[in-house]
Amino acid sequence: MKAEASLFAGVAGFFFVAGLGYALWSREPAGTAALAVSCLMALVVCGFCTLNHRKRGPRPEDRKEADVRERTGGLGFFPPRSGYPPLTGLAVALTALGVVFGLWLFVIGVGLLVAGVVGMVMEFAGRS
């Protein structure tokens, strides 16, 4: 995570310098705010990567003498098939159409969206 932290520190530095220059020369608040928020978001990711590196130590990717097999392990569980992703997609479409055509369709879409998301989360919750 050390390389990622350095990368995002550089991104945050770029946005800081660009935002400072933009604020001084343009005097336009929306762009200045966007660059400031971009700098802060990059600093959040940089801080997360730095704390994660301090907490867990170097990963095999961070060491030059590391071997590929040090990073191998279980890939996890991938469900074979599920009906919840199409339900969630339909619900998102209905919710978006509800914004255009009326509150009744929006409420139906949100209800189906909640059912689809909860179904995806809980479908294999009992599996260890």
C-alpha positions as a Markdown table, in Angstrom:
| # | Residue | x | y | z |
|---|---|---|---|---|
| 1 | Met | 0.0 | 0.0 | 0.0 |
| 2 | Lys | 3.0 | 2.3 | 0.2 |
| 3 | Ala | 3.1 | 2.8 | -3.5 |
| 4 | Glu | -0.6 | 3.6 | -3.7 |
| 5 | Ala | -0.3 | 6.0 | -0.8 |
| 6 | Ser | 2.5 | 7.9 | -2.6 |
| 7 | Leu | 0.5 | 7.9 | -5.8 |
| 8 | Phe | -2.6 | 9.4 | -4.2 |
| 9 | Ala | -0.4 | 11.9 | -2.3 |
| 10 | Gly | 0.9 | 13.1 | -5.6 |
| 11 | Val | -2.6 | 13.3 | -7.0 |
| 12 | Ala | -3.7 | 15.4 | -3.9 |
| 13 | Gly | -0.7 | 17.6 | -4.4 |
| 14 | Phe | -1.6 | 18.2 | -8.0 |
| 15 | Phe | -5.2 | 19.1 | -7.2 |
| 16 | Phe | -4.0 | 21.4 | -4.4 |
| 17 | Val | -1.6 | 23.3 | -6.7 |
| 18 | Ala | -4.1 | 23.4 | -9.5 |
| 19 | Gly | -6.9 | 24.5 | -7.2 |
| 20 | Leu | -4.7 | 27.2 | -5.7 |
| 21 | Gly | -3.8 | 28.5 | -9.1 |
| 22 | Tyr | -7.4 | 28.3 | -10.3 |
| 23 | Ala | -8.7 | 30.1 | -7.2 |
| 24 | Leu | -6.2 | 33.0 | -7.6 |
| 25 | Trp | -6.6 | 33.5 | -11.3 |
| 26 | Ser | -10.3 | 32.7 | -12.0 |
| 27 | Arg | -12.1 | 33.8 | -8.9 |
| 28 | Glu | -14.8 | 31.3 | -9.7 |
| 29 | Pro | -16.1 | 29.4 | -6.7 |
| 30 | Ala | -17.6 | 26.3 | -8.4 |
| 31 | Gly | -14.3 | 25.1 | -10.0 |
| 32 | Thr | -12.3 | 26.0 | -6.9 |
| 33 | Ala | -14.7 | 24.0 | -4.8 |
| 34 | Ala | -14.5 | 21.0 | -7.2 |
| 35 | Leu | -10.7 | 21.1 | -7.1 |
| 36 | Ala | -10.7 | 21.4 | -3.3 |
| 37 | Val | -13.0 | 18.4 | -3.0 |
| 38 | Ser | -10.9 | 16.4 | -5.4 |
| 39 | Cys | -7.8 | 17.2 | -3.3 |
| 40 | Leu | -9.6 | 16.1 | -0.1 |
| 41 | Met | -10.8 | 12.9 | -1.7 |
| 42 | Ala | -7.3 | 12.0 | -2.8 |
| 43 | Leu | -6.1 | 12.8 | 0.7 |
| 44 | Val | -8.7 | 10.4 | 2.1 |
| 45 | Val | -7.5 | 7.6 | -0.1 |
| 46 | Cys | -3.9 | 8.4 | 0.6 |
| 47 | Gly | -4.6 | 8.3 | 4.4 |
| 48 | Phe | -6.4 | 5.0 | 4.1 |
| 49 | Cys | -3.6 | 3.4 | 2.2 |
| 50 | Thr | -1.0 | 4.8 | 4.6 |
| 51 | Leu | -2.9 | 3.6 | 7.7 |
| 52 | Asn | -3.5 | 0.2 | 6.1 |
| 53 | His | 0.3 | -0.1 | 5.3 |
| 54 | Arg | 1.2 | 0.8 | 8.9 |
| 55 | Lys | -1.4 | -1.6 | 10.3 |
| 56 | Arg | -0.7 | -4.7 | 8.1 |
| 57 | Gly | 2.9 | -4.1 | 7.0 |
| 58 | Pro | 4.2 | -4.6 | 3.5 |
| 59 | Arg | 2.4 | -6.9 | 1.1 |
| 60 | Pro | 4.1 | -9.3 | -1.3 |
| 61 | Glu | 3.5 | -6.7 | -4.0 |
| 62 | Asp | 5.5 | -4.1 | -2.1 |
| 63 | Arg | 8.6 | -6.3 | -1.8 |
| 64 | Lys | 10.9 | -6.9 | -4.8 |
| 65 | Glu | 12.0 | -10.4 | -3.6 |
| 66 | Ala | 8.4 | -11.6 | -3.2 |
| 67 | Asp | 7.2 | -14.7 | -5.0 |
| 68 | Val | 3.9 | -15.0 | -6.9 |
| 69 | Arg | 2.8 | -17.9 | -4.7 |
| 70 | Glu | 2.8 | -15.7 | -1.6 |
| 71 | Arg | -0.3 | -14.0 | -2.8 |
| 72 | Thr | -2.3 | -17.1 | -3.7 |
| 73 | Gly | -5.2 | -18.3 | -1.8 |
| 74 | Gly | -9.0 | -18.9 | -2.0 |
| 75 | Leu | -10.8 | -16.9 | -4.6 |
| 76 | Gly | -14.0 | -16.8 | -2.6 |
| 77 | Phe | -17.6 | -17.9 | -3.5 |
| 78 | Phe | -19.3 | -16.8 | -6.6 |
| 79 | Pro | -23.0 | -17.8 | -6.9 |
| 80 | Pro | -23.9 | -19.9 | -9.9 |
| 81 | Arg | -27.1 | -18.0 | -10.7 |
| 82 | Ser | -29.4 | -15.5 | -9.1 |
| 83 | Gly | -32.6 | -13.8 | -10.0 |
| 84 | Tyr | -31.9 | -10.7 | -7.9 |
| 85 | Pro | -29.6 | -8.8 | -10.3 |
| 86 | Pro | -32.3 | -8.6 | -13.1 |
| 87 | Leu | -34.8 | -7.6 | -10.4 |
| 88 | Thr | -32.5 | -4.8 | -9.2 |
| 89 | Gly | -31.9 | -3.6 | -12.7 |
| 90 | Leu | -35.6 | -3.5 | -13.4 |
| 91 | Ala | -36.1 | -1.6 | -10.1 |
| 92 | Val | -33.5 | 1.0 | -11.0 |
| 93 | Ala | -35.2 | 1.5 | -14.4 |
| 94 | Leu | -38.6 | 1.9 | -12.7 |
| 95 | Thr | -37.2 | 4.3 | -10.2 |
| 96 | Ala | -35.6 | 6.4 | -12.9 |
| 97 | Leu | -38.9 | 6.4 | -14.9 |
| 98 | Gly | -40.7 | 7.3 | -11.7 |
| 99 | Val | -38.8 | 10.5 | -11.5 |
| 100 | Val | -40.2 | 11.4 | -14.9 |
| 101 | Phe | -43.7 | 10.0 | -14.8 |
| 102 | Gly | -44.8 | 10.2 | -11.2 |
| 103 | Leu | -44.4 | 9.4 | -7.6 |
| 104 | Trp | -46.4 | 6.2 | -7.8 |
| 105 | Leu | -43.9 | 4.6 | -10.2 |
| 106 | Phe | -41.0 | 5.9 | -8.1 |
| 107 | Val | -42.4 | 4.3 | -5.0 |
| 108 | Ile | -42.9 | 1.0 | -6.7 |
| 109 | Gly | -39.3 | 1.2 | -8.1 |
| 110 | Val | -37.8 | 2.0 | -4.7 |
| 111 | Gly | -39.8 | -1.0 | -3.1 |
| 112 | Leu | -38.5 | -3.4 | -5.7 |
| 113 | Leu | -35.0 | -1.9 | -5.4 |
| 114 | Val | -34.9 | -2.5 | -1.7 |
| 115 | Ala | -36.2 | -6.1 | -2.3 |
| 116 | Gly | -33.5 | -6.7 | -4.9 |
| 117 | Val | -30.6 | -5.3 | -2.9 |
| 118 | Val | -31.7 | -7.1 | 0.3 |
| 119 | Gly | -32.1 | -10.3 | -1.7 |
| 120 | Met | -28.6 | -10.1 | -3.2 |
| 121 | Val | -27.1 | -9.4 | 0.2 |
| 122 | Met | -29.0 | -12.1 | 2.1 |
| 123 | Glu | -29.2 | -14.8 | -0.6 |
| 124 | Phe | -26.1 | -16.6 | 0.6 |
| 125 | Ala | -25.7 | -15.1 | 4.1 |
| 126 | Gly | -26.0 | -18.4 | 5.8 |
| 127 | Arg | -23.1 | -19.9 | 3.8 |
| 128 | Ser | -19.9 | -20.2 | 5.6 |
